[in-house]
Amino acid sequence: MNYGEEISYWYFRLNGFFPLVNFVVHRTKEIRHSTDIDLLAVRFPHVYEHVGGQPSDWDSKLMEHFDNDAILGILCEVKTGNYDISNLFKFETVKYALTRFGFKPKLEEYANKLKNSPMVTFSHNNQKYQIVKILVSNMQNLGRVNYIHFQLTEMEEFILERIKRYKEMKWQDRMFFPSNYLAAKIDEMHRR
């Protein structure tokens, strides 16, 4: 993972998601060149953790986009430098990745709805689902309607605030996190 992907990973993880980084999109008849999606993540409606996993802990800027009763699936691209908007969330790549969520059979059918929209909502077996495209970058990205945008600085501020809120507990458990980045941020906050 590069640093932007790691910040994004922990941002979603600390918001109750189960993230998967660098999801490989293999070559197929429709996909000429193998590629990846930087992060896929799922979140269930009743997620809870005693330390840092309660509704008051979630980032309201993120959660305002979602239905609290839906199972969420995130397709996230992370760009730390310049990027070409036309290369983001390509139809064939999105279609391929949708099947990985496993929310229902033939989920790839929703790729058409995601072409020009940041989100698709549907129900299956009396359960509501939402699949969302999110771009994370260092740049401002105003006026885009095909995806939701977050800046890396916003995500890192959230991570630091979360560490600060649970400063002592996070510090005593810092070595259990599988991330030198997060352990260093926890240690840095503890020394302040």
C-alpha positions as CSV (number, residue, x, y, z in Angstrom):
1,M,0.0,0.0,0.0
2,N,1.2,3.5,-0.6
3,Y,0.6,6.2,2.0
4,G,-2.6,7.4,0.5
5,E,-4.1,3.9,0.4
6,E,-3.0,3.3,4.0
7,I,-4.7,6.5,5.2
8,S,-7.8,5.5,3.3
9,Y,-7.7,1.9,4.7
10,W,-7.5,3.2,8.3
11,Y,-10.2,5.9,7.7
12,F,-12.7,3.3,6.5
13,R,-11.6,0.7,9.2
14,L,-12.1,3.3,11.9
15,N,-15.6,4.0,10.5
16,G,-16.7,0.4,10.9
17,F,-15.8,-1.0,7.5
18,F,-14.0,-4.2,6.7
19,P,-11.5,-3.0,4.0
20,L,-9.7,-5.0,1.3
21,V,-6.8,-3.3,-0.4
22,N,-5.5,-3.6,-4.0
23,F,-8.3,-5.8,-5.3
24,V,-6.9,-7.3,-8.5
25,V,-9.1,-7.0,-11.6
26,H,-7.9,-9.8,-13.9
27,R,-7.8,-9.6,-17.7
28,T,-11.0,-10.9,-19.3
29,K,-12.7,-10.6,-22.7
30,E,-14.0,-7.2,-21.6
31,I,-10.8,-6.1,-19.7
32,R,-7.8,-5.8,-21.9
33,H,-5.2,-5.1,-19.2
34,S,-5.2,-6.3,-15.6
35,T,-5.7,-3.5,-13.1
36,D,-6.8,-3.0,-9.5
37,I,-9.2,-1.1,-7.4
38,D,-7.3,0.5,-4.5
39,L,-9.8,-0.4,-1.9
40,L,-13.1,-2.3,-1.5
41,A,-14.9,-2.2,1.8
42,V,-18.1,-3.5,3.3
43,R,-19.9,-2.2,6.4
44,F,-22.9,-3.8,8.2
45,P,-25.7,-1.7,9.8
46,H,-25.2,-2.7,13.4
47,V,-21.4,-2.6,13.6
48,Y,-20.2,-1.8,17.1
49,E,-16.9,-1.8,19.1
50,H,-16.5,-0.7,22.7
51,V,-13.5,1.4,21.9
52,G,-14.0,3.7,18.9
53,G,-16.9,1.8,17.3
54,Q,-20.0,3.6,18.4
55,P,-22.3,6.0,16.4
56,S,-20.7,9.1,17.9
57,D,-17.3,7.8,16.6
58,W,-18.2,7.7,12.9
59,D,-17.3,10.6,10.6
60,S,-20.5,12.4,9.9
61,K,-19.1,13.7,6.6
62,L,-18.9,10.1,5.4
63,M,-22.0,8.7,7.1
64,E,-24.4,11.4,5.9
65,H,-24.2,9.8,2.4
66,F,-25.6,6.4,3.6
67,D,-28.7,4.8,4.9
68,N,-28.0,3.5,8.4
69,D,-30.0,0.4,7.8
70,A,-28.2,-0.6,4.6
71,I,-25.3,-3.0,4.1
72,L,-22.6,-0.8,2.4
73,G,-20.1,-1.6,-0.3
74,I,-17.4,0.9,-1.2
75,L,-15.3,1.0,-4.4
76,C,-12.5,3.4,-3.6
77,E,-9.8,4.9,-5.8
78,V,-6.9,6.7,-4.2
79,K,-4.8,9.2,-6.1
80,T,-1.8,11.0,-4.4
81,G,-0.7,12.8,-7.5
82,N,-2.2,14.0,-10.8
83,Y,-4.8,11.8,-12.4
84,D,-7.0,11.5,-15.4
85,I,-10.7,11.6,-14.5
86,S,-11.6,9.5,-17.5
87,N,-9.5,6.6,-16.1
88,L,-11.5,6.5,-12.8
89,F,-14.1,3.9,-12.2
90,K,-14.1,2.4,-15.7
91,F,-17.3,0.5,-16.4
92,E,-15.7,-2.9,-17.0
93,T,-13.6,-2.6,-13.8
94,V,-16.6,-1.6,-11.7
95,K,-18.7,-4.4,-13.2
96,Y,-15.9,-6.9,-12.4
97,A,-15.5,-5.7,-8.8
98,L,-19.3,-5.7,-8.0
99,T,-19.4,-9.5,-8.1
100,R,-16.7,-9.5,-5.2
101,F,-19.2,-8.1,-2.8
102,G,-21.5,-11.1,-3.0
103,F,-24.6,-9.1,-1.9
104,K,-26.8,-10.9,-4.4
105,P,-26.5,-12.9,-7.7
106,K,-25.8,-11.0,-10.8
107,L,-24.7,-7.9,-8.9
108,E,-22.7,-6.7,-11.9
109,E,-26.0,-5.6,-13.5
110,Y,-25.8,-2.5,-11.3
111,A,-22.7,-1.3,-13.1
112,N,-24.9,0.5,-15.6
113,K,-26.6,2.5,-12.8
114,L,-23.2,3.4,-11.3
115,K,-21.9,4.7,-14.7
116,N,-23.2,8.3,-14.0
117,S,-24.0,8.1,-10.3
118,P,-21.9,7.8,-7.2
119,M,-24.3,5.4,-5.6
120,V,-26.8,2.7,-6.2
121,T,-29.4,1.5,-3.7
122,F,-31.3,-1.8,-3.9
123,S,-33.0,-4.4,-1.8
124,H,-32.6,-8.1,-1.8
125,N,-34.3,-10.6,0.6
126,N,-35.7,-7.8,2.7
127,Q,-32.2,-6.2,3.2
128,K,-31.2,-2.8,1.8
129,Y,-27.8,-2.4,0.1
130,Q,-25.9,0.6,-1.1
131,I,-22.8,0.5,-3.3
132,V,-20.8,3.7,-3.5
133,K,-17.9,5.0,-5.6
134,I,-15.4,7.2,-3.6
135,L,-12.4,9.0,-4.9
136,V,-9.7,10.0,-2.4
137,S,-7.1,12.5,-3.5
138,N,-4.9,15.4,-2.4
139,M,-6.8,17.8,-4.6
140,Q,-10.1,19.6,-4.4
141,N,-12.6,17.9,-6.7
142,L,-15.7,20.0,-6.8
143,G,-18.7,19.5,-9.0
144,R,-18.2,15.8,-9.8
145,V,-21.4,13.8,-9.8
146,N,-20.1,10.3,-10.7
147,Y,-18.4,9.7,-7.3
148,I,-18.1,11.1,-3.8
149,H,-14.8,12.8,-3.1
150,F,-12.7,13.0,0.1
151,Q,-9.3,14.7,0.5
152,L,-6.5,12.7,2.2
153,T,-6.0,15.6,4.7
154,E,-9.7,15.2,5.8
155,M,-9.2,11.5,6.4
156,E,-6.0,12.0,8.3
157,E,-7.5,14.6,10.5
158,F,-10.3,12.2,11.3
159,I,-7.8,9.4,12.2
160,L,-5.8,11.8,14.5
161,E,-9.0,12.9,16.2
162,R,-10.0,9.3,16.8
163,I,-6.6,8.5,18.3
164,K,-6.9,11.6,20.5
165,R,-10.4,10.6,21.7
166,Y,-9.1,7.2,22.9
167,K,-5.5,8.3,23.5
168,E,-4.6,6.0,26.4
169,M,-6.3,2.9,25.1
170,K,-4.9,3.3,21.6
171,W,-1.4,3.9,23.0
172,Q,-1.4,0.8,25.2
173,D,-2.6,-1.3,22.2
174,R,-0.6,0.4,19.5
175,M,1.6,-2.6,18.7
176,F,-1.4,-4.8,18.0
177,F,-2.3,-2.7,14.9
178,P,-0.7,-4.2,11.7
179,S,0.5,-0.8,10.6
180,N,3.6,1.2,11.3
181,Y,1.8,4.3,10.1
182,L,-1.0,3.9,12.7
183,A,1.4,2.9,15.5
184,A,3.6,5.9,14.8
185,K,0.6,8.3,14.8
186,I,-0.6,6.8,18.1
187,D,2.8,7.2,19.6
188,E,3.1,10.8,18.3
189,M,-0.3,11.7,19.8
190,H,0.8,10.1,23.1
191,R,3.9,12.3,23.3
192,R,2.0,15.5,22.8
